[in-house]
């Protein structure tokens, strides 16, 4: 039985994960882009490991997108939703929207 990625090889799929292990998985299908999403339990080491592996980390900011976060360059991710087109090895900054504007869990960086 084939999976959805095999059934539609010319379609680019993408998703977010809070799992460092999944984000560092090197056996994902070529047409499946998985973006690591920083959460309230992510550590600086998690972020460093992801970026060092030439992947990106999505970080949601409450007020505005900074130029750097934890020593890493930030790219404005609000310009497009096509995460698979982002250059590799960066923080992808997103501004809080909807319910995230009132987040108090630590998922949203209060800057």
N, C-alpha and C positions, 0 to 999 in steps of 0.2 A: 504494500500500500504506500502511495506517495503522500508527502505532506504538502501543505499549501504553498510552501516556498518552491518545491519541485513542480507543482502543478502550474504555477505562474512564474516561470523563471525570468520573465522580462519586466516584472513589476517589482519595484523597490519597496520593501516593507520596512517600517521602523517602529521602535517602541522605547519606553523608558523602563529602567529597573533600579531598585534600591539595593540590589544584591551585587556586591563587589565580585563575587565568584562568577556570576552570570556575565557581568560586564567584561571580565577578563577572559571569557571563553573564546578560544581561538578557532573553534570548530563550527561556528555559526555559518549558515548558508551565506553565500556572497551577496544575495539580494535581501539580507536581513540586517539592518543596522540597529544596534542596541546601545542606547545612551544611558550612562550611569547618572542617576539623580541623587544629589546630596540630600541626606535626610538629617533629622535631629540627632541621629546616633552615628553619623559618619564622622570619621576622625580625619585629622590632617594627613595621616599616613595613608588612609584610603584614597583621598584625593590625589596625593602625590603618586601613589602606585598606579592609579588609573591614567593620569596625565603622562607619567613616565613610559607607559606602555603605548603611547601615541593614540590614546582615546581621549574623549572629552567628558567633562563633568557639568551637568546642568545644575545651576544654583539659582534659587528664587530669592530675589531681594525685595524688601518692603517698599523702599522709597525710590531709589534710582539704581542704575547699573554702574558699578564702580569700574575704574580702569584696571584694578588688580583686586584679587581676593586671596588671602593666605599666601601671598607671594607669587601668585600665578596671574598671567594676563587674562583679562576678561573680554570676551567678544559679545556684542549685543545680539542676543538670540531672539529678540522681539521683532527683528526685521523680516524673518521668515520662519516657517515651521519645518522647513526641509533640513532637519538636523544632519542627514547623511551628506549634505553638501558643505558642512562646516569644515574649515581647516582642522587638522588633528593636533591634539596636545594643548587644549585650552579649556578654560572655564567658559561655559556658555551661560551668560547672565540673562535671566528672565525677570520681569517685574511681576509682582504679585497682582493677581486679578481675582475678581469674584470673592469667594469666601476666604481665599488665601490672604486677602488684605487684613483680615482680623485674626490670622493664625497666631497662636501663643505656644505652640508645641516646640518651636525651635526649628521647624522645617524651613520657614521663611526667615532669611537673615534680616534682622532689624538694623538697617544701616542708616 
